[in-house]
Amino acid sequence: METLTTEILVIGGGPGGTPLAMATASAGRQVVLVEAGSGLGGTCLFHGCVPSKIFREAAFFKYRAEKSATLGIQDLSGKVKLDWNAVLKRKESILSARSTAALANGNKISSLKIRFGTARFLNAQKAIVEGPQGSIKIEFEKAVIATGSVSRKLDVPGAQLSGVLTSEQLIATDHIPRSIVVIGGGPIGVELGQMFSMMGSRVSILEALPELLASVDQKLSSRLKILMEREGITVRTGVQIERIEEHQGLKRVFYSEAGKECFEEAEVVLTVVGRSPQVDSLGLENTQVRYASRGIEVDESLRTAEKNIWAVGDVTGQPMFAHWATAQAQALASAFLGRPTTFPRKELNSAVIFSHPEIGIVGLTEDAARKQGLDVGVAEYNYAVDARAQIADEPEGLLRIVYRRDDLTVIGVHALVEGAADLMGEAALAVSTKVKLSDLARTIHPHPTLTESFGVNALGALRTLT
């Protein structure tokens, strides 16, 4: 059996493992990167962020084309049609190009060795990799676990029936289902539910919690629910899923609501009830690494209980975002290289839910801040009066800036508006650098853009405080 000796072993070639391996190897460290899949990129590239947004782009263009009369455009060709096979081909082209580019970039780094296969720890300094070319033993000084997460399984009778799909399986579907019941009203359920609704599916969403998107600012999630129902999506919250049954070629999802049994029926059932850290078959029992259902336990510097093993990304638990894994990986790479390092803090994380309209999130919500005992105010801006939103015919939305009353420091920014994704860079910078309302108010934002809502909102709030 071949034996490789390396300074750093990285297990997982997704948005956490790949940038960490490349950054350290580019600085001359000897690195072995092990990936269990067929290419570099992880769930985000192959089954999550990127393919779902490719679908979202197609769905949104179809939606906009159907609504184009409001912009003064006449469609004389008849009903707008979506070519699903063309969408799938475009998806495969983009995914292949991105994965190939990542592999090519990695292969250019002489001190980086990339191996495809599954890795298992033999102890805290040795691992074995089993792949297409056989088994390889790897001896290492440091190891980083970046194996990501997997879809959690729904534990009710009928969950194993054909046509009951995970998000990864739905993204790989060869056709647009006529109807879908989505079990789970979190970010993935809302995103996929809305995009397939735009593409022509009849969609119902069932959520156990009282509200959709439980971690999102409640005013934004409540408004989004109204908009979704206006678009024809059935939304049921506060329900308990009981079972799934076959009925005349369709699936019936039975659930209890206020003590009454009900059901929703569809061609396909999508289950999105959370994700679990991927720790199976890693051989962690042969190390001192501690882990639970929420993920591998790490300290503030991402080190596990085993002093020479670290972990980044989804495998460490919430928040589970590709950019969060990358931020952790970049910080850890910096620390490995002996550079001054500040590790990411969860309260400064940014996120986007690609709903329609999009939701952007940075920092604390009003409720979370108050639960921490902070005295906060909230500046609100309604995009119905926004020039750019009106021009784009996307006036539905709300911007909420959460600030401390004592010094007017911005500690959270939450936006519901089509285009929110592109606002979150400024929002993240504002929160992470402790910008004050006055800083936002005097910053000259271009007009007409969505970003000027930050300045207008801050200025309005300051006027009410003086």
C-alpha angles and dihedrals in degrees: 000000000000116000124205123194116203142162095228129027114194117193112200129038100215131108090301105041100037099055091043092052093046095046094051095040092048087058090056102265117140106245136177116198117197122195125183095202131070096264145010118277108071128215092323093062102035106029111008138024101020104038093042091052090049087057090044091054092052092045093048093049089051090049092049092048090054090050095042094109088077087063093051096260119136119208108208096170098076131242118006110246131199118216102215094188090055090050090051092049091051090049093052092047093053095044093047093048094049094046093045091050092051092050092046091050090049093049090055090064107086096202093052121087117190119203127181116216143072120298126213127183116238090184138326093295105032136056136173124223120203116195147139092295095049132259128331128188115216125198113197143177095209132017131195121198112211102155097137125208142294133220113274114238122241109240105212133105110279096024090121095056120122109265094035100114142184119225090260090055094046091051088055094050118132095217143025107263116234090226137009134192109204115205105201129043099210125115096288094046093049094045096048093039093054097043094050089046088055089050092055108271121133103237135198123181123203119193128181096208122075092251139033115250094017096195094051125094102281095227090056096045092047092051091047090052090056091050092048092052089048088057090054102263115138111225124191120180131183093035133138118221110226108175146325122235138181115245123176094326094316134092122246117204110202117203139166120238121181090342094309125112114232136163142208121207129209147146092250135026117209115201115200105161098146138288131270126215112258105240102133117123094006092118092235088153086072090061138050091251110133122213141163137182090287092057145265114332114240135169127234090283092050093250118145126219086273103080096220098042124081133179134207138182131010093348088071092055132242136044094048106191130131093230091051090054090049092049090052091046094051091049092048092048089053091051092049089053092053096248125140105273137195112191119218119266120217094225089061096050119120127210142176128210107204094216122133106287095026121240121219121196132190127162128336127353118224091256094048091049093051091048087057089055095251121150102228141169129204126220112205130199124185113215090209086086095043116114096214093047090050092048091051090046088237102114097144110106153081137227118207121187114192115206139173112254094215098061104002092241114163110240101165141022122191124177135182108190138107101268096034089127091068093048095059096079092065090040093052091048091049094052097041093049094043095242116188127226089253091058091055092044096054096042109106107234120192119254132257096024136113091240092067086071087078093061096040092048094048092047091051091050092050091052091056091051097054 
